[in-house]
Amino acid sequence: MAVINVHEAKTHLSRLLERVRAGEEIILGKSGKPIAKIVPYTPQAEPRKPGIAKGKIWIADNFDDPLPEDIMKVFRGEGK
């Protein structure tokens, strides 16, 4: 990856940004030494908010009850 001089970057910033938008990473430098990197922006996912679905989900009172025996036989491979 080539180092682009800061002066050249200022002159061609729009072109460089188009290259970055296309997925390329650009290294900026001064006197041929790398200083910074321009990379495509990736928005951060918003943090999850506990309780956002409160009141929208219902779980039956018998949710944790054992499954009926005929269904358990299928899970154990004993029937169809």
VMD Tcl script that builds the backbone (N, CA, C; Angstrom):
set m [mol new atoms 240]
animate dup $m
set s [atomselect $m all]
$s set {name element resname resid chain x y z} {
  {N N MET 1 A 0.855 -1.169 0.000}
  {CA C MET 1 A 0.000 0.000 0.000}
  {C C MET 1 A 0.905 1.239 0.000}
  {N N ALA 2 A 0.681 2.131 -0.926}
  {CA C ALA 2 A 1.516 3.326 -1.058}
  {C C ALA 2 A 1.109 4.393 -0.038}
  {N N VAL 3 A 2.088 5.175 0.370}
  {CA C VAL 3 A 1.835 6.287 1.285}
  {C C VAL 3 A 1.574 7.528 0.437}
  {N N ILE 4 A 0.451 8.200 0.694}
  {CA C ILE 4 A 0.098 9.406 -0.043}
  {C C ILE 4 A 0.457 10.622 0.798}
  {N N ASN 5 A 1.205 11.527 0.185}
  {CA C ASN 5 A 1.648 12.743 0.849}
  {C C ASN 5 A 0.441 13.598 1.248}
  {N N VAL 6 A 0.529 14.266 2.383}
  {CA C VAL 6 A -0.564 15.085 2.895}
  {C C VAL 6 A -0.951 16.158 1.883}
  {N N HIS 7 A 0.032 16.796 1.253}
  {CA C HIS 7 A -0.267 17.847 0.267}
  {C C HIS 7 A -1.083 17.264 -0.889}
  {N N GLU 8 A -0.688 16.087 -1.383}
  {CA C GLU 8 A -1.422 15.436 -2.465}
  {C C GLU 8 A -2.825 15.049 -1.998}
  {N N ALA 9 A -2.932 14.607 -0.759}
  {CA C ALA 9 A -4.237 14.216 -0.209}
  {C C ALA 9 A -5.174 15.417 -0.153}
  {N N LYS 10 A -4.663 16.576 0.252}
  {CA C LYS 10 A -5.498 17.782 0.294}
  {C C LYS 10 A -5.973 18.150 -1.105}
  {N N THR 11 A -5.093 17.986 -2.073}
  {CA C THR 11 A -5.426 18.341 -3.446}
  {C C THR 11 A -6.464 17.390 -4.045}
  {N N HIS 12 A -6.388 16.110 -3.703}
  {CA C HIS 12 A -7.242 15.092 -4.319}
  {C C HIS 12 A -8.148 14.400 -3.290}
  {N N LEU 13 A -8.577 15.129 -2.283}
  {CA C LEU 13 A -9.368 14.519 -1.200}
  {C C LEU 13 A -10.631 13.832 -1.721}
  {N N SER 14 A -11.354 14.460 -2.622}
  {CA C SER 14 A -12.591 13.846 -3.137}
  {C C SER 14 A -12.309 12.505 -3.804}
  {N N ARG 15 A -11.255 12.434 -4.604}
  {CA C ARG 15 A -10.896 11.180 -5.271}
  {C C ARG 15 A -10.507 10.110 -4.247}
  {N N LEU 16 A -9.747 10.528 -3.239}
  {CA C LEU 16 A -9.332 9.578 -2.205}
  {C C LEU 16 A -10.539 9.040 -1.443}
  {N N LEU 17 A -11.484 9.915 -1.146}
  {CA C LEU 17 A -12.686 9.479 -0.432}
  {C C LEU 17 A -13.508 8.496 -1.269}
  {N N GLU 18 A -13.534 8.679 -2.583}
  {CA C GLU 18 A -14.223 7.724 -3.452}
  {C C GLU 18 A -13.542 6.361 -3.397}
  {N N ARG 19 A -12.221 6.357 -3.355}
  {CA C ARG 19 A -11.485 5.095 -3.254}
  {C C ARG 19 A -11.786 4.408 -1.925}
  {N N VAL 20 A -11.850 5.206 -0.863}
  {CA C VAL 20 A -12.166 4.655 0.461}
  {C C VAL 20 A -13.590 4.110 0.459}
  {N N ARG 21 A -14.508 4.838 -0.138}
  {CA C ARG 21 A -15.898 4.383 -0.211}
  {C C ARG 21 A -15.980 3.036 -0.918}
  {N N ALA 22 A -15.093 2.813 -1.887}
  {CA C ALA 22 A -15.063 1.552 -2.626}
  {C C ALA 22 A -14.398 0.430 -1.826}
  {N N GLY 23 A -13.902 0.745 -0.624}
  {CA C GLY 23 A -13.343 -0.290 0.243}
  {C C GLY 23 A -11.842 -0.229 0.438}
  {N N GLU 24 A -11.169 0.680 -0.247}
  {CA C GLU 24 A -9.713 0.782 -0.129}
  {C C GLU 24 A -9.325 1.537 1.143}
  {N N GLU 25 A -8.198 1.187 1.712}
  {CA C GLU 25 A -7.636 1.922 2.844}
  {C C GLU 25 A -6.502 2.790 2.316}
  {N N ILE 26 A -6.466 4.042 2.747}
  {CA C ILE 26 A -5.468 4.995 2.274}
  {C C ILE 26 A -4.548 5.366 3.429}
  {N N ILE 27 A -3.229 5.312 3.186}
  {CA C ILE 27 A -2.240 5.713 4.185}
  {C C ILE 27 A -1.774 7.128 3.851}
  {N N LEU 28 A -1.886 8.028 4.812}
  {CA C LEU 28 A -1.383 9.394 4.647}
  {C C LEU 28 A -0.035 9.500 5.327}
  {N N GLY 29 A 0.854 10.266 4.707}
  {CA C GLY 29 A 2.176 10.404 5.290}
  {C C GLY 29 A 2.774 11.770 5.050}
  {N N LYS 30 A 3.840 12.017 5.766}
  {CA C LYS 30 A 4.600 13.251 5.623}
  {C C LYS 30 A 6.055 12.841 5.456}
  {N N SER 31 A 6.679 13.358 4.427}
  {CA C SER 31 A 8.068 12.997 4.093}
  {C C SER 31 A 8.214 11.486 3.893}
  {N N GLY 32 A 7.166 10.860 3.343}
  {CA C GLY 32 A 7.219 9.435 3.054}
  {C C GLY 32 A 6.991 8.531 4.245}
  {N N LYS 33 A 6.759 9.103 5.426}
  {CA C LYS 33 A 6.534 8.286 6.627}
  {C C LYS 33 A 5.038 8.260 6.958}
  {N N PRO 34 A 4.487 7.084 7.168}
  {CA C PRO 34 A 3.050 6.971 7.476}
  {C C PRO 34 A 2.681 7.719 8.753}
  {N N ILE 35 A 1.544 8.415 8.684}
  {CA C ILE 35 A 1.039 9.163 9.840}
  {C C ILE 35 A -0.356 8.669 10.238}
  {N N ALA 36 A -1.190 8.450 9.218}
  {CA C ALA 36 A -2.584 8.104 9.506}
  {C C ALA 36 A -3.130 7.206 8.403}
  {N N LYS 37 A -4.273 6.608 8.701}
  {CA C LYS 37 A -4.928 5.738 7.726}
  {C C LYS 37 A -6.381 6.182 7.599}
  {N N ILE 38 A -6.850 6.299 6.359}
  {CA C ILE 38 A -8.262 6.575 6.102}
  {C C ILE 38 A -8.886 5.248 5.711}
  {N N VAL 39 A -9.916 4.852 6.442}
  {CA C VAL 39 A -10.585 3.564 6.203}
  {C C VAL 39 A -12.079 3.802 6.020}
  {N N PRO 40 A -12.775 2.882 5.369}
  {CA C PRO 40 A -14.229 3.030 5.221}
  {C C PRO 40 A -14.907 3.073 6.597}
  {N N TYR 41 A -15.903 3.908 6.694}
  {CA C TYR 41 A -16.657 4.045 7.945}
  {C C TYR 41 A -17.649 2.895 8.070}
  {N N THR 42 A -17.675 2.277 9.232}
  {CA C THR 42 A -18.658 1.240 9.532}
  {C C THR 42 A -19.433 1.673 10.764}
  {N N PRO 43 A -20.714 1.957 10.609}
  {CA C PRO 43 A -21.493 2.397 11.766}
  {C C PRO 43 A -21.532 1.315 12.850}
  {N N GLN 44 A -21.435 1.729 14.078}
  {CA C GLN 44 A -21.503 0.817 15.213}
  {C C GLN 44 A -22.962 0.469 15.490}
  {N N ALA 45 A -23.195 -0.782 15.809}
  {CA C ALA 45 A -24.546 -1.197 16.182}
  {C C ALA 45 A -24.910 -0.531 17.499}
  {N N GLU 46 A -26.160 -0.126 17.602}
  {CA C GLU 46 A -26.596 0.500 18.848}
  {C C GLU 46 A -26.653 -0.558 19.942}
  {N N PRO 47 A -26.273 -0.189 21.157}
  {CA C PRO 47 A -26.323 -1.163 22.251}
  {C C PRO 47 A -27.759 -1.628 22.508}
  {N N ARG 48 A -27.863 -2.896 22.885}
  {CA C ARG 48 A -29.185 -3.438 23.179}
  {C C ARG 48 A -29.761 -2.759 24.411}
  {N N LYS 49 A -31.079 -2.560 24.375}
  {CA C LYS 49 A -31.762 -1.924 25.497}
  {C C LYS 49 A -32.647 -2.972 26.172}
  {N N PRO 50 A -32.307 -3.359 27.393}
  {CA C PRO 50 A -33.123 -4.348 28.095}
  {C C PRO 50 A -34.565 -3.863 28.262}
  {N N GLY 51 A -35.501 -4.785 28.087}
  {CA C GLY 51 A -36.905 -4.473 28.309}
  {C C GLY 51 A -37.612 -3.880 27.109}
  {N N ILE 52 A -36.957 -3.816 25.953}
  {CA C ILE 52 A -37.562 -3.173 24.787}
  {C C ILE 52 A -38.809 -3.925 24.306}
  {N N ALA 53 A -38.890 -5.246 24.557}
  {CA C ALA 53 A -40.045 -6.041 24.118}
  {C C ALA 53 A -41.031 -6.294 25.260}
  {N N LYS 54 A -40.853 -5.607 26.373}
  {CA C LYS 54 A -41.740 -5.820 27.525}
  {C C LYS 54 A -43.197 -5.589 27.126}
  {N N GLY 55 A -44.031 -6.560 27.470}
  {CA C GLY 55 A -45.449 -6.468 27.167}
  {C C GLY 55 A -45.797 -6.975 25.773}
  {N N LYS 56 A -44.813 -7.336 24.961}
  {CA C LYS 56 A -45.064 -7.799 23.600}
  {C C LYS 56 A -44.921 -9.316 23.480}
  {N N ILE 57 A -44.376 -9.948 24.505}
  {CA C ILE 57 A -44.138 -11.390 24.462}
  {C C ILE 57 A -44.907 -12.043 25.604}
  {N N TRP 58 A -45.549 -13.162 25.293}
  {CA C TRP 58 A -46.291 -13.900 26.310}
  {C C TRP 58 A -45.754 -15.314 26.366}
  {N N ILE 59 A -45.492 -15.818 27.552}
  {CA C ILE 59 A -45.016 -17.183 27.745}
  {C C ILE 59 A -46.039 -17.905 28.613}
  {N N ALA 60 A -46.505 -19.042 28.111}
  {CA C ALA 60 A -47.537 -19.807 28.815}
  {C C ALA 60 A -47.023 -20.276 30.175}
  {N N ASP 61 A -47.925 -20.409 31.118}
  {CA C ASP 61 A -47.567 -20.861 32.460}
  {C C ASP 61 A -46.961 -22.268 32.451}
  {N N ASN 62 A -47.359 -23.093 31.489}
  {CA C ASN 62 A -46.854 -24.468 31.433}
  {C C ASN 62 A -45.654 -24.607 30.490}
  {N N PHE 63 A -44.989 -23.539 30.168}
  {CA C PHE 63 A -43.865 -23.540 29.234}
  {C C PHE 63 A -42.796 -24.564 29.613}
  {N N ASP 64 A -42.482 -24.669 30.891}
  {CA C ASP 64 A -41.422 -25.563 31.354}
  {C C ASP 64 A -41.896 -26.975 31.680}
  {N N ASP 65 A -43.167 -27.266 31.482}
  {CA C ASP 65 A -43.682 -28.608 31.776}
  {C C ASP 65 A -43.039 -29.629 30.847}
  {N N PRO 66 A -42.896 -30.875 31.301}
  {CA C PRO 66 A -42.338 -31.925 30.445}
  {C C PRO 66 A -43.202 -32.137 29.203}
  {N N LEU 67 A -42.569 -32.538 28.111}
  {CA C LEU 67 A -43.304 -32.823 26.882}
  {C C LEU 67 A -44.091 -34.119 27.040}
  {N N PRO 68 A -45.186 -34.248 26.288}
  {CA C PRO 68 A -45.948 -35.507 26.336}
  {C C PRO 68 A -45.076 -36.684 25.911}
  {N N GLU 69 A -45.388 -37.865 26.421}
  {CA C GLU 69 A -44.562 -39.054 26.193}
  {C C GLU 69 A -44.430 -39.401 24.713}
  {N N ASP 70 A -45.496 -39.234 23.920}
  {CA C ASP 70 A -45.400 -39.574 22.496}
  {C C ASP 70 A -44.391 -38.672 21.767}
  {N N ILE 71 A -44.272 -37.447 22.163}
  {CA C ILE 71 A -43.281 -36.539 21.563}
  {C C ILE 71 A -41.886 -36.902 22.066}
  {N N MET 72 A -41.757 -37.248 23.336}
  {CA C MET 72 A -40.456 -37.639 23.889}
  {C C MET 72 A -39.914 -38.894 23.190}
  {N N LYS 73 A -40.788 -39.827 22.821}
  {CA C LYS 73 A -40.358 -41.033 22.121}
  {C C LYS 73 A -39.693 -40.665 20.795}
  {N N VAL 74 A -40.242 -39.693 20.099}
  {CA C VAL 74 A -39.655 -39.253 18.824}
  {C C VAL 74 A -38.261 -38.684 19.069}
  {N N PHE 75 A -38.102 -37.879 20.108}
  {CA C PHE 75 A -36.793 -37.304 20.424}
  {C C PHE 75 A -35.775 -38.401 20.769}
  {N N ARG 76 A -36.254 -39.453 21.399}
  {CA C ARG 76 A -35.356 -40.554 21.780}
  {C C ARG 76 A -35.137 -41.533 20.621}
  {N N GLY 77 A -35.837 -41.321 19.496}
  {CA C GLY 77 A -35.699 -42.201 18.344}
  {C C GLY 77 A -36.495 -43.473 18.453}
  {N N GLU 78 A -37.496 -43.488 19.318}
  {CA C GLU 78 A -38.291 -44.705 19.566}
  {C C GLU 78 A -39.557 -44.770 18.733}
  {N N GLY 79 A -39.912 -43.741 18.059}
  {CA C GLY 79 A -41.174 -43.761 17.298}
  {C C GLY 79 A -41.145 -42.709 16.209}
  {N N LYS 80 A -42.229 -42.692 15.456}
  {CA C LYS 80 A -42.324 -41.743 14.346}
  {C C LYS 80 A -43.538 -40.902 14.448}
}
mol reanalyze $m
mol bondsrecalc $m
mol representation Tube
mol addrep $m
